[in-house]
Amino acid sequence: MNYKICPTVTAYSIEEYKKQIHLITAFADRIHIDFMDGQLAPTVSQSVHESWWPKKVKADIHLMYKYPMKVLDDIMNHHPNLVIVHSEADHVSSFVHELHEHRTKVGIALMQDTSIDKLNHFIKVIDHVLVFSGKLGHHGGTADLELLKKVRSIKSLNPDIEIGWDGGINDTNIILLKDAGVNVFNVGGFIHSSSNPEDAYRKLKELIQ
């Protein structure tokens, strides 16, 4: 099983976006970029259209949009590694289908109160499930370890699927998350709030290895 630390970008302006991108791509080879629409998520980020990242990194797009089909073309123009859409969004089936038509990996995110029953239609065709434990549209939040029951249930439905976790990951809980079946760790506050973000990243990387 491959395990990956993905530093996150959660920005509210293009200037802040650039700052975070430059910071984390100096040491990370796979990153997680949040996009918020002010509808599904309460905050608003830079647009998908104006975003960018260095070619040397793989970028996972976390689309916190109520209407993800509206930005499909902009997403495809960027050739992301993975696109994660929320189960709570509209036209999820159509979005998943279009991404696969473009041979792009696709994941579905589950909010804290969303049942894994939402995955029944998708579990055999998607590439990734994101268990969301954070504060939608913000860095920080806490890791609600009760949600590890979801991780185990997802693994029972599809043992080979990639499972990500978003929210409150730090050096005291990452092993618990790994042991429960998480293999992609999307980390915001622990890295960005550190006095040495690269050291924080490498510490987590060492723990999961």
GROMACS elastic network, one bead per residue, 0.5 to 0.9 nm:
[ bonds ]
;  ai    aj funct       b0    kb
    1   183     6  0.75516   500
    2   183     6  0.66006   500
    2   184     6  0.83891   500
    3   178     6  0.82946   500
    3   182     6  0.80944   500
    3   184     6  0.57789   500
    3   185     6  0.78672   500
    3   205     6  0.86303   500
    3   208     6  0.69346   500
    3   209     6  0.77494   500
    4    30     6  0.78358   500
    4   183     6  0.62947   500
    4   185     6  0.61290   500
    4   186     6  0.84665   500
    4   205     6  0.75611   500
    4   208     6  0.82887   500
    5    28     6  0.81054   500
    5    30     6  0.75667   500
    5    31     6  0.80555   500
    5   183     6  0.85235   500
    5   184     6  0.61231   500
    5   186     6  0.62325   500
    5   187     6  0.70575   500
    5   201     6  0.73924   500
    5   202     6  0.89384   500
    5   204     6  0.72924   500
    5   205     6  0.63447   500
    5   208     6  0.87245   500
    6    28     6  0.72491   500
    6    29     6  0.80957   500
    6    30     6  0.55166   500
    6    32     6  0.57359   500
    6    59     6  0.89485   500
    6    60     6  0.86395   500
    6   184     6  0.70015   500
    6   185     6  0.58393   500
    6   187     6  0.61068   500
    6   188     6  0.87036   500
    6   201     6  0.87957   500
    7    24     6  0.65427   500
    7    25     6  0.87759   500
    7    28     6  0.72104   500
    7    30     6  0.76061   500
    7    31     6  0.52117   500
    7    32     6  0.60545   500
    7    33     6  0.85187   500
    7   185     6  0.81029   500
    7   186     6  0.57029   500
    7   188     6  0.59187   500
    7   191     6  0.71050   500
    7   192     6  0.84849   500
    7   201     6  0.76992   500
    8    20     6  0.84210   500
    8    21     6  0.88925   500
    8    24     6  0.81234   500
    8    31     6  0.59652   500
    8    33     6  0.56338   500
    8    34     6  0.72183   500
    8   139     6  0.83364   500
    8   186     6  0.60438   500
    8   187     6  0.56665   500
    8   188     6  0.50341   500
    8   189     6  0.86454   500
    8   191     6  0.87177   500
    8   192     6  0.86915   500
    9    17     6  0.69065   500
    9    20     6  0.60342   500
    9    21     6  0.68287   500
    9    24     6  0.84225   500
    9    31     6  0.77456   500
    9    32     6  0.62710   500
    9    34     6  0.59217   500
    9    35     6  0.88767   500
    9   139     6  0.84694   500
    9   188     6  0.72194   500
   10    16     6  0.85972   500
   10    17     6  0.73411   500
   10    20     6  0.80606   500
   10    32     6  0.88835   500
   10    33     6  0.66233   500
   10    34     6  0.52910   500
   10    35     6  0.74868   500
   10    36     6  0.87498   500
   10    45     6  0.74262   500
   10   137     6  0.69219   500
   10   138     6  0.63940   500
   10   139     6  0.64061   500
   10   188     6  0.78789   500
   11    14     6  0.74381   500
   11    15     6  0.84310   500
   11    16     6  0.55356   500
   11    17     6  0.50903   500
   11    18     6  0.88125   500
   11    20     6  0.77318   500
   11    33     6  0.89176   500
   11    34     6  0.76905   500
   11    35     6  0.83103   500
   11    44     6  0.83737   500
   11    45     6  0.56337   500
   11    46     6  0.69135   500
   11   137     6  0.86602   500
   11   138     6  0.83219   500
   11   139     6  0.89796   500
   12    15     6  0.84321   500
   12    16     6  0.66401   500
   12    17     6  0.72640   500
   12    36     6  0.87229   500
   12    43     6  0.75881   500
   12    44     6  0.60153   500
   12    46     6  0.60192   500
   13    16     6  0.53069   500
   13    17     6  0.61459   500
   13    18     6  0.87189   500
   13    44     6  0.84950   500
   13    45     6  0.61757   500
   13    46     6  0.53645   500
   13    47     6  0.89958   500
   14    18     6  0.61379   500
   14    19     6  0.86056   500
   14    45     6  0.80713   500
   14    46     6  0.54943   500
   14    47     6  0.84089   500
   14    50     6  0.78912   500
   14    51     6  0.77962   500
   15    18     6  0.52665   500
   15    19     6  0.63527   500
   15    20     6  0.88364   500
   16    19     6  0.50372   500
   16    20     6  0.62548   500
   16    21     6  0.85672   500
   17    20     6  0.52918   500
   17    21     6  0.60830   500
   17    22     6  0.85891   500
   17    45     6  0.85351   500
   17    46     6  0.72539   500
   17    51     6  0.80800   500
   18    21     6  0.50932   500
   18    22     6  0.60762   500
   18    23     6  0.84971   500
   18    51     6  0.86761   500
   18    52     6  0.86469   500
   18    53     6  0.88958   500
   19    22     6  0.53754   500
   19    23     6  0.62299   500
   19    24     6  0.89306   500
   20    23     6  0.50302   500
   20    24     6  0.62733   500
   20    25     6  0.84388   500
   20   192     6  0.82443   500
   21    24     6  0.55889   500
   21    25     6  0.59077   500
   21    26     6  0.84584   500
   21    31     6  0.88869   500
   21    52     6  0.86741   500
   21    53     6  0.69165   500
   21    54     6  0.86375   500
   22    25     6  0.56097   500
   22    26     6  0.63892   500
   22    53     6  0.87236   500
   22    54     6  0.89944   500
   23    26     6  0.58254   500
   23    27     6  0.80132   500
   23   192     6  0.86878   500
   23   197     6  0.81223   500
   23   198     6  0.86957   500
   24    27     6  0.58906   500
   24    28     6  0.58587   500
   24    29     6  0.88124   500
   24    31     6  0.77846   500
   24   191     6  0.87391   500
   24   192     6  0.86249   500
   24   197     6  0.78714   500
   24   198     6  0.77124   500
   25    28     6  0.50704   500
   25    29     6  0.66917   500
   25    30     6  0.81560   500
   25    31     6  0.76731   500
   25    53     6  0.82523   500
   25    54     6  0.75402   500
   25    56     6  0.85776   500
   25    57     6  0.70546   500
   26    29     6  0.85840   500
   26   198     6  0.82967   500
   27   198     6  0.64169   500
   27   201     6  0.82448   500
   27   202     6  0.88508   500
   28    31     6  0.67832   500
   28    57     6  0.73747   500
   28   198     6  0.84928   500
   28   201     6  0.80897   500
   29    56     6  0.69941   500
   29    58     6  0.61866   500
   29    59     6  0.85319   500
   30    56     6  0.89919   500
   30    57     6  0.54029   500
   30    59     6  0.57823   500
   30    60     6  0.75059   500
   30    81     6  0.86895   500
   31    57     6  0.71807   500
   31    58     6  0.63137   500
   31    59     6  0.50082   500
   31    60     6  0.61038   500
   31    61     6  0.86680   500
   31   186     6  0.79480   500
   32    58     6  0.86742   500
   32    59     6  0.58747   500
   32    61     6  0.60441   500
   32    62     6  0.68200   500
   32   186     6  0.65427   500
   32   187     6  0.84644   500
   33    59     6  0.69166   500
   33    60     6  0.61253   500
   33    61     6  0.50810   500
   33    62     6  0.58318   500
   33    63     6  0.83639   500
   34    45     6  0.76999   500
   34    60     6  0.87064   500
   34    61     6  0.63389   500
   34    63     6  0.62899   500
   34    64     6  0.71401   500
   34   137     6  0.73500   500
   35    41     6  0.88859   500
   35    44     6  0.75352   500
   35    45     6  0.55828   500
   35    46     6  0.70174   500
   35    47     6  0.71061   500
   35    48     6  0.70644   500
   35    61     6  0.74169   500
   35    62     6  0.61571   500
   35    63     6  0.51203   500
   35    64     6  0.57063   500
   35    65     6  0.74108   500
   35   137     6  0.79074   500
   36    39     6  0.78868   500
   36    40     6  0.74992   500
   36    41     6  0.55699   500
   36    42     6  0.75910   500
   36    43     6  0.59807   500
   36    45     6  0.51046   500
   36    46     6  0.79516   500
   36    47     6  0.83236   500
   36    62     6  0.86637   500
   36    63     6  0.67130   500
   36    65     6  0.60427   500
   36   136     6  0.86467   500
   36   137     6  0.62336   500
   37    40     6  0.65162   500
   37    41     6  0.60584   500
   37    42     6  0.74996   500
   37    43     6  0.67249   500
   37    44     6  0.50667   500
   37    45     6  0.68868   500
   37    47     6  0.85593   500
   37    63     6  0.85894   500
   37    64     6  0.65525   500
   37    65     6  0.52967   500
   37    66     6  0.73456   500
   37    67     6  0.88497   500
   38    41     6  0.51244   500
   38    45     6  0.82992   500
   38    64     6  0.87474   500
   38    65     6  0.80005   500
   38    66     6  0.88646   500
   38   137     6  0.88809   500
   39    42     6  0.59921   500
   39    43     6  0.79476   500
   39    44     6  0.85371   500
   39    64     6  0.84838   500
   39    65     6  0.68943   500
   39    66     6  0.61426   500
   39    67     6  0.89995   500
   40    43     6  0.88321   500
   40    64     6  0.60220   500
   40    65     6  0.54278   500
   40    67     6  0.85719   500
   40    86     6  0.88384   500
   40    88     6  0.80083   500
   40    89     6  0.73364   500
   40   136     6  0.87299   500
   41    44     6  0.75018   500
   41    64     6  0.58667   500
   41    65     6  0.70087   500
   41    66     6  0.81486   500
   41   136     6  0.58606   500
   41   137     6  0.57490   500
   42   136     6  0.73525   500
   42   137     6  0.66540   500
   43   136     6  0.81999   500
   43   137     6  0.56460   500
   43   138     6  0.78788   500
   44    47     6  0.85589   500
   44   137     6  0.77699   500
   45    48     6  0.87788   500
   45   137     6  0.83030   500
   46    49     6  0.84181   500
   46    50     6  0.70018   500
   46    51     6  0.70030   500
   47    50     6  0.55679   500
   47    51     6  0.64776   500
   48    51     6  0.53278   500
   48    52     6  0.83812   500
   48    71     6  0.72387   500
   48    74     6  0.62418   500
   48    75     6  0.66122   500
   48    78     6  0.87399   500
   49    52     6  0.84091   500
   49    71     6  0.81880   500
   49    74     6  0.54315   500
   49    75     6  0.76262   500
   49    77     6  0.86144   500
   49    78     6  0.85909   500
   51    78     6  0.85932   500
   52    78     6  0.75375   500
   53    56     6  0.84405   500
   53    57     6  0.73329   500
   53    58     6  0.86240   500
   53    59     6  0.75014   500
   53    78     6  0.89464   500
   54    57     6  0.59158   500
   54    58     6  0.85610   500
   55    58     6  0.75623   500
   58    80     6  0.69074   500
   58    81     6  0.54773   500
   58    82     6  0.84534   500
   59    79     6  0.87334   500
   59    80     6  0.54279   500
   59    81     6  0.53558   500
   59    82     6  0.69601   500
   59    83     6  0.87720   500
   60    80     6  0.60903   500
   60    81     6  0.54482   500
   60    83     6  0.57917   500
   60    84     6  0.74233   500
   61    75     6  0.83789   500
   61    80     6  0.68195   500
   61    81     6  0.78958   500
   61    82     6  0.61623   500
   61    84     6  0.59861   500
   61    85     6  0.85107   500
   62    82     6  0.84956   500
   62    83     6  0.61518   500
   62    85     6  0.64751   500
   62    86     6  0.83683   500
   62   107     6  0.89100   500
   62   109     6  0.84075   500
   63    66     6  0.88281   500
   63    68     6  0.71462   500
   63    83     6  0.71866   500
   63    84     6  0.58953   500
   63    85     6  0.52647   500
   63    86     6  0.70819   500
   64    67     6  0.89896   500
   64    68     6  0.81218   500
   64    84     6  0.84926   500
   64    85     6  0.68011   500
   64    86     6  0.64529   500
   64    89     6  0.81255   500
   64   136     6  0.80729   500
   64   137     6  0.77310   500
   65    68     6  0.53649   500
   65    85     6  0.76439   500
   65    86     6  0.75586   500
   65    89     6  0.66035   500
   65    90     6  0.87132   500
   66    86     6  0.81506   500
   66    88     6  0.74947   500
   66    90     6  0.59437   500
   67    70     6  0.60089   500
   67    71     6  0.81335   500
   67    89     6  0.62346   500
   67    90     6  0.55421   500
   67    91     6  0.74220   500
   67    92     6  0.88627   500
   68    71     6  0.57994   500
   68    72     6  0.66409   500
   68    85     6  0.73298   500
   68    86     6  0.89225   500
   68    89     6  0.72098   500
   68    90     6  0.73009   500
   68    91     6  0.78104   500
   68    92     6  0.79229   500
   68    95     6  0.70938   500
   69    72     6  0.50933   500
   69    73     6  0.83164   500
   69    90     6  0.84097   500
   69    91     6  0.74320   500
   69    92     6  0.85050   500
   69    94     6  0.79548   500
   69    95     6  0.60973   500
   70    73     6  0.78396   500
   70    74     6  0.87625   500
   71    74     6  0.53419   500
   71    75     6  0.62475   500
   71    76     6  0.87725   500
   72    75     6  0.51601   500
   72    76     6  0.62498   500
   72    77     6  0.87284   500
   72    95     6  0.78224   500
   72    98     6  0.82890   500
   72    99     6  0.83237   500
   73    76     6  0.51714   500
   73    77     6  0.62586   500
   73    78     6  0.89701   500
   74    77     6  0.52135   500
   74    78     6  0.68214   500
   75    78     6  0.54442   500
   75    79     6  0.69337   500
   75    80     6  0.73028   500
   75    83     6  0.83331   500
   76    79     6  0.53356   500
   76    80     6  0.73538   500
   76    99     6  0.81528   500
   76   102     6  0.76932   500
   76   104     6  0.83470   500
   77    80     6  0.85799   500
   79    82     6  0.86797   500
   79   104     6  0.77611   500
   80    83     6  0.68436   500
   80   104     6  0.74870   500
   80   105     6  0.84565   500
   81   104     6  0.71081   500
   81   105     6  0.66854   500
   81   106     6  0.88622   500
   82   104     6  0.65195   500
   82   106     6  0.55127   500
   82   107     6  0.70898   500
   82   127     6  0.85401   500
   82   128     6  0.84498   500
   83    99     6  0.81476   500
   83   104     6  0.75810   500
   83   105     6  0.64159   500
   83   107     6  0.60399   500
   83   108     6  0.84202   500
   84   105     6  0.86920   500
   84   106     6  0.57903   500
   84   108     6  0.52553   500
   84   109     6  0.63348   500
   84   128     6  0.78177   500
   84   129     6  0.80130   500
   84   130     6  0.75612   500
   85    88     6  0.84984   500
   85    89     6  0.72715   500
   85    92     6  0.73281   500
   85    95     6  0.82023   500
   85    96     6  0.83358   500
   85   106     6  0.77117   500
   85   107     6  0.63175   500
   85   108     6  0.50510   500
   85   109     6  0.59919   500
   86    89     6  0.53657   500
   86    90     6  0.87448   500
   86    92     6  0.77396   500
   86   107     6  0.84693   500
   86   108     6  0.54954   500
   86   110     6  0.63880   500
   86   111     6  0.78805   500
   86   130     6  0.88308   500
   87    90     6  0.81217   500
   87    92     6  0.67150   500
   87   108     6  0.59740   500
   87   109     6  0.59208   500
   87   110     6  0.60320   500
   87   111     6  0.80774   500
   87   114     6  0.81858   500
   87   118     6  0.67919   500
   87   119     6  0.80251   500
   88    92     6  0.82629   500
   88   109     6  0.83999   500
   88   110     6  0.77593   500
   88   111     6  0.80204   500
   88   114     6  0.82020   500
   88   118     6  0.89516   500
   89    92     6  0.62800   500
   90    93     6  0.86419   500
   90    95     6  0.89421   500
   91    94     6  0.54288   500
   91    95     6  0.63250   500
   91    96     6  0.87943   500
   92    95     6  0.50324   500
   92    96     6  0.61115   500
   92    97     6  0.85325   500
   92   108     6  0.87313   500
   93    96     6  0.52297   500
   93    97     6  0.61704   500
   93    98     6  0.86655   500
   93   121     6  0.87198   500
   93   122     6  0.81902   500
   94    97     6  0.50781   500
   94    98     6  0.61474   500
   94    99     6  0.86744   500
   95    98     6  0.51779   500
   95    99     6  0.62692   500
   95   100     6  0.87140   500
   96    99     6  0.52751   500
   96   100     6  0.63391   500
   96   101     6  0.86551   500
   96   105     6  0.89636   500
   96   106     6  0.64828   500
   96   107     6  0.82051   500
   96   108     6  0.88401   500
   96   122     6  0.86906   500
   96   125     6  0.88087   500
   96   126     6  0.76880   500
   97   100     6  0.52636   500
   97   101     6  0.61733   500
   97   102     6  0.87638   500
   98   102     6  0.63883   500
   98   103     6  0.87047   500
   98   104     6  0.87897   500
   99   102     6  0.50621   500
   99   103     6  0.62731   500
   99   104     6  0.52206   500
   99   105     6  0.69727   500
   99   106     6  0.66507   500
  100   104     6  0.54571   500
  100   105     6  0.67615   500
  100   106     6  0.73735   500
  100   126     6  0.88316   500
  101   104     6  0.75933   500
  102   105     6  0.89231   500
  105   126     6  0.74312   500
  105   127     6  0.59912   500
  105   128     6  0.79958   500
  106   125     6  0.89073   500
  106   126     6  0.57065   500
  106   127     6  0.55962   500
  106   128     6  0.64510   500
  106   129     6  0.87898   500
  107   126     6  0.57733   500
  107   127     6  0.56247   500
  107   129     6  0.52493   500
  107   130     6  0.69529   500
  107   162     6  0.87669   500
  108   119     6  0.79764   500
  108   122     6  0.85519   500
  108   126     6  0.75640   500
  108   127     6  0.85990   500
  108   128     6  0.65226   500
  108   129     6  0.50211   500
  108   130     6  0.60647   500
  108   131     6  0.87406   500
  109   128     6  0.85360   500
  109   129     6  0.57815   500
  109   131     6  0.59919   500
  109   132     6  0.65488   500
  109   164     6  0.88283   500
  110   113     6  0.79113   500
  110   114     6  0.56975   500
  110   115     6  0.75704   500
  110   116     6  0.74883   500
  110   118     6  0.82803   500
  110   119     6  0.88572   500
  110   129     6  0.75847   500
  110   130     6  0.62209   500
  110   131     6  0.53735   500
  110   132     6  0.58005   500
  110   133     6  0.89142   500
  111   114     6  0.52447   500
  111   115     6  0.84484   500
  111   130     6  0.87313   500
  111   131     6  0.68479   500
  111   132     6  0.51490   500
  111   133     6  0.70443   500
  111   134     6  0.87469   500
  111   136     6  0.87661   500
  112   115     6  0.83063   500
  112   131     6  0.76244   500
  112   132     6  0.61120   500
  112   133     6  0.59593   500
  112   134     6  0.84769   500
  112   144     6  0.85563   500
  112   147     6  0.72971   500
  114   117     6  0.82530   500
  114   118     6  0.74268   500
  115   118     6  0.60267   500
  115   119     6  0.82559   500
  115   150     6  0.82655   500
  116   119     6  0.54328   500
  116   120     6  0.73936   500
  116   150     6  0.69010   500
  116   153     6  0.78016   500
  116   154     6  0.72935   500
  117   120     6  0.54016   500
  117   121     6  0.84442   500
  118   121     6  0.72092   500
  118   122     6  0.81179   500
  119   122     6  0.51499   500
  119   123     6  0.53874   500
  119   129     6  0.87376   500
  119   154     6  0.86180   500
  120   123     6  0.57309   500
  120   124     6  0.83378   500
  120   157     6  0.86866   500
  121   124     6  0.78519   500
  121   125     6  0.84730   500
  122   125     6  0.54298   500
  122   126     6  0.59237   500
  123   126     6  0.58471   500
  123   127     6  0.82646   500
  123   128     6  0.87460   500
  123   129     6  0.85083   500
  123   154     6  0.82971   500
  123   157     6  0.71902   500
  123   158     6  0.67701   500
  123   161     6  0.82515   500
  124   127     6  0.82987   500
  124   157     6  0.84657   500
  124   158     6  0.69870   500
  124   161     6  0.85656   500
  126   129     6  0.78454   500
  126   161     6  0.79642   500
  127   160     6  0.89348   500
  127   161     6  0.59326   500
  127   162     6  0.62964   500
  127   163     6  0.87843   500
  128   161     6  0.58339   500
  128   163     6  0.56281   500
  128   164     6  0.71785   500
  129   151     6  0.89628   500
  129   154     6  0.80737   500
  129   161     6  0.74484   500
  129   162     6  0.64725   500
  129   164     6  0.61205   500
  129   165     6  0.85775   500
  130   162     6  0.85890   500
  130   163     6  0.58855   500
  130   165     6  0.56252   500
  130   166     6  0.70576   500
  130   184     6  0.87505   500
  131   147     6  0.75946   500
  131   148     6  0.86524   500
  131   150     6  0.76008   500
  131   151     6  0.73134   500
  131   163     6  0.74040   500
  131   164     6  0.60991   500
  131   166     6  0.64024   500
  131   167     6  0.87817   500
  132   135     6  0.85172   500
  132   136     6  0.83969   500
  132   143     6  0.89253   500
  132   147     6  0.86208   500
  132   164     6  0.83574   500
  132   165     6  0.60355   500
  132   167     6  0.64016   500
  133   136     6  0.86192   500
  133   141     6  0.74281   500
  133   142     6  0.67552   500
  133   143     6  0.56486   500
  133   144     6  0.59251   500
  133   145     6  0.85998   500
  133   147     6  0.75690   500
  133   165     6  0.72874   500
  133   166     6  0.57549   500
  133   168     6  0.72630   500
  134   137     6  0.85596   500
  134   138     6  0.77725   500
  134   139     6  0.77863   500
  134   140     6  0.68033   500
  134   142     6  0.59827   500
  134   143     6  0.68853   500
  134   144     6  0.83499   500
  134   166     6  0.60256   500
  134   168     6  0.63965   500
  135   138     6  0.55753   500
  135   139     6  0.71766   500
  135   140     6  0.69605   500
  135   141     6  0.52797   500
  135   142     6  0.80499   500
  135   167     6  0.71666   500
  136   139     6  0.83767   500
  136   141     6  0.88217   500
  138   141     6  0.78029   500
  138   188     6  0.88604   500
  139   167     6  0.79302   500
  139   168     6  0.87040   500
  139   187     6  0.86735   500
  139   188     6  0.54752   500
  139   189     6  0.54798   500
  139   192     6  0.86400   500
  140   167     6  0.66194   500
  140   168     6  0.60024   500
  140   169     6  0.88393   500
  140   187     6  0.88600   500
  140   188     6  0.64496   500
  140   190     6  0.78180   500
  141   167     6  0.55979   500
  141   168     6  0.51927   500
  141   169     6  0.89201   500
  141   189     6  0.82140   500
  142   167     6  0.57238   500
  142   169     6  0.75340   500
  143   146     6  0.87201   500
  143   147     6  0.84319   500
  143   165     6  0.88591   500
  143   166     6  0.80716   500
  143   167     6  0.54020   500
  143   169     6  0.62393   500
  143   170     6  0.87894   500
  143   173     6  0.80558   500
  144   147     6  0.58582   500
  144   148     6  0.80012   500
  144   167     6  0.81868   500
  144   168     6  0.80038   500
  145   148     6  0.54380   500
  145   149     6  0.81994   500
  145   173     6  0.87458   500
  145   176     6  0.85272   500
  145   177     6  0.80826   500
  146   149     6  0.62028   500
  146   150     6  0.81982   500
  147   150     6  0.53081   500
  147   151     6  0.69444   500
  148   152     6  0.64198   500
  148   153     6  0.86284   500
  148   176     6  0.88661   500
  148   177     6  0.72562   500
  148   180     6  0.64067   500
  148   181     6  0.83789   500
  148   182     6  0.87381   500
  149   152     6  0.52494   500
  149   153     6  0.62260   500
  149   154     6  0.86487   500
  149   180     6  0.83560   500
  150   153     6  0.50292   500
  150   154     6  0.60640   500
  150   155     6  0.85739   500
  151   154     6  0.51716   500
  151   155     6  0.62733   500
  151   156     6  0.87233   500
  151   163     6  0.73654   500
  151   177     6  0.88554   500
  151   180     6  0.66939   500
  151   181     6  0.62842   500
  151   182     6  0.69679   500
  152   155     6  0.51214   500
  152   156     6  0.63020   500
  152   157     6  0.88481   500
  152   180     6  0.64232   500
  152   181     6  0.66546   500
  153   156     6  0.50571   500
  153   157     6  0.64580   500
  153   158     6  0.88428   500
  154   157     6  0.51339   500
  154   158     6  0.62862   500
  154   159     6  0.76365   500
  154   161     6  0.82267   500
  154   163     6  0.82095   500
  155   158     6  0.51086   500
  155   160     6  0.73669   500
  155   161     6  0.71540   500
  155   162     6  0.89596   500
  155   163     6  0.83047   500
  155   181     6  0.71857   500
  156   159     6  0.58539   500
  157   161     6  0.89402   500
  158   161     6  0.56872   500
  159   162     6  0.86429   500
  162   182     6  0.77447   500
  162   183     6  0.66324   500
  162   184     6  0.73215   500
  163   181     6  0.71981   500
  163   182     6  0.51872   500
  163   183     6  0.57640   500
  163   184     6  0.61493   500
  163   185     6  0.87804   500
  164   182     6  0.57806   500
  164   183     6  0.61384   500
  164   185     6  0.58298   500
  164   186     6  0.70127   500
  165   169     6  0.80816   500
  165   177     6  0.80708   500
  165   182     6  0.65918   500
  165   183     6  0.81388   500
  165   184     6  0.64626   500
  165   185     6  0.54238   500
  165   186     6  0.60462   500
  165   187     6  0.86113   500
  166   169     6  0.73337   500
  166   184     6  0.88970   500
  166   185     6  0.67772   500
  166   186     6  0.51375   500
  166   187     6  0.68431   500
  166   188     6  0.84342   500
  167   186     6  0.74416   500
  167   187     6  0.71634   500
  167   188     6  0.76935   500
  167   189     6  0.87171   500
  168   173     6  0.86448   500
  168   187     6  0.74852   500
  168   188     6  0.78961   500
  168   189     6  0.74463   500
  168   190     6  0.77633   500
  169   172     6  0.81296   500
  169   173     6  0.64550   500
  169   174     6  0.61059   500
  169   177     6  0.85975   500
  169   185     6  0.73316   500
  169   186     6  0.75770   500
  169   187     6  0.59337   500
  169   188     6  0.79400   500
  169   189     6  0.82198   500
  169   190     6  0.69928   500
  170   173     6  0.57860   500
  170   174     6  0.59763   500
  170   187     6  0.78207   500
  170   189     6  0.86054   500
  170   190     6  0.58634   500
  170   191     6  0.87399   500
  170   200     6  0.89895   500
  170   204     6  0.74669   500
  171   174     6  0.57791   500
  171   175     6  0.79679   500
  171   190     6  0.84093   500
  171   200     6  0.86266   500
  171   203     6  0.75245   500
  171   204     6  0.61249   500
  171   207     6  0.76993   500
  172   175     6  0.74479   500
  172   176     6  0.83601   500
  173   176     6  0.53300   500
  173   177     6  0.64560   500
  173   178     6  0.88103   500
  174   177     6  0.50783   500
  174   178     6  0.61660   500
  174   179     6  0.86289   500
  174   185     6  0.80746   500
  174   204     6  0.74778   500
  174   207     6  0.76535   500
  174   208     6  0.74259   500
  175   179     6  0.60222   500
  175   180     6  0.85198   500
  175   207     6  0.70903   500
  175   208     6  0.66438   500
  176   179     6  0.51905   500
  176   180     6  0.62416   500
  176   181     6  0.88874   500
  176   182     6  0.89243   500
  177   180     6  0.52210   500
  177   181     6  0.65940   500
  177   182     6  0.55135   500
  177   183     6  0.81829   500
  177   185     6  0.86241   500
  178   181     6  0.53182   500
  178   183     6  0.61315   500
  178   184     6  0.87274   500
  178   185     6  0.87398   500
  178   208     6  0.71343   500
  179   182     6  0.72522   500
  182   185     6  0.72644   500
  183   208     6  0.89081   500
  187   190     6  0.64866   500
  187   191     6  0.66311   500
  187   192     6  0.86333   500
  187   201     6  0.85592   500
  188   191     6  0.57348   500
  188   192     6  0.59968   500
  188   193     6  0.81471   500
  189   192     6  0.50688   500
  189   193     6  0.53060   500
  189   194     6  0.78131   500
  190   193     6  0.57140   500
  190   194     6  0.61743   500
  190   197     6  0.80434   500
  190   200     6  0.70044   500
  190   201     6  0.83605   500
  191   194     6  0.53438   500
  191   195     6  0.86245   500
  191   196     6  0.78322   500
  191   198     6  0.74057   500
  191   199     6  0.83982   500
  191   200     6  0.55165   500
  191   201     6  0.61491   500
  192   195     6  0.82453   500
  192   196     6  0.84850   500
  192   197     6  0.58953   500
  192   200     6  0.87983   500
  193   196     6  0.84133   500
  193   197     6  0.73529   500
  194   197     6  0.51611   500
  194   198     6  0.86239   500
  194   199     6  0.83991   500
  194   200     6  0.66344   500
  195   199     6  0.87560   500
  195   200     6  0.86052   500
  196   199     6  0.54351   500
  196   200     6  0.64189   500
  196   201     6  0.88583   500
  197   200     6  0.50504   500
  197   201     6  0.62081   500
  197   202     6  0.86837   500
  198   201     6  0.50453   500
  198   202     6  0.61897   500
  198   203     6  0.85549   500
  199   202     6  0.50902   500
  199   203     6  0.60339   500
  199   204     6  0.87068   500
  200   203     6  0.51371   500
  200   204     6  0.64625   500
  200   205     6  0.86665   500
  201   204     6  0.54006   500
  201   205     6  0.62312   500
  201   206     6  0.87589   500
  202   206     6  0.60728   500
  202   207     6  0.85896   500
  203   206     6  0.52208   500
  203   207     6  0.63564   500
  204   207     6  0.50925   500
  204   208     6  0.65162   500
  204   209     6  0.87604   500
  205   208     6  0.55139   500
  205   209     6  0.63621   500
  206   209     6  0.51749   500
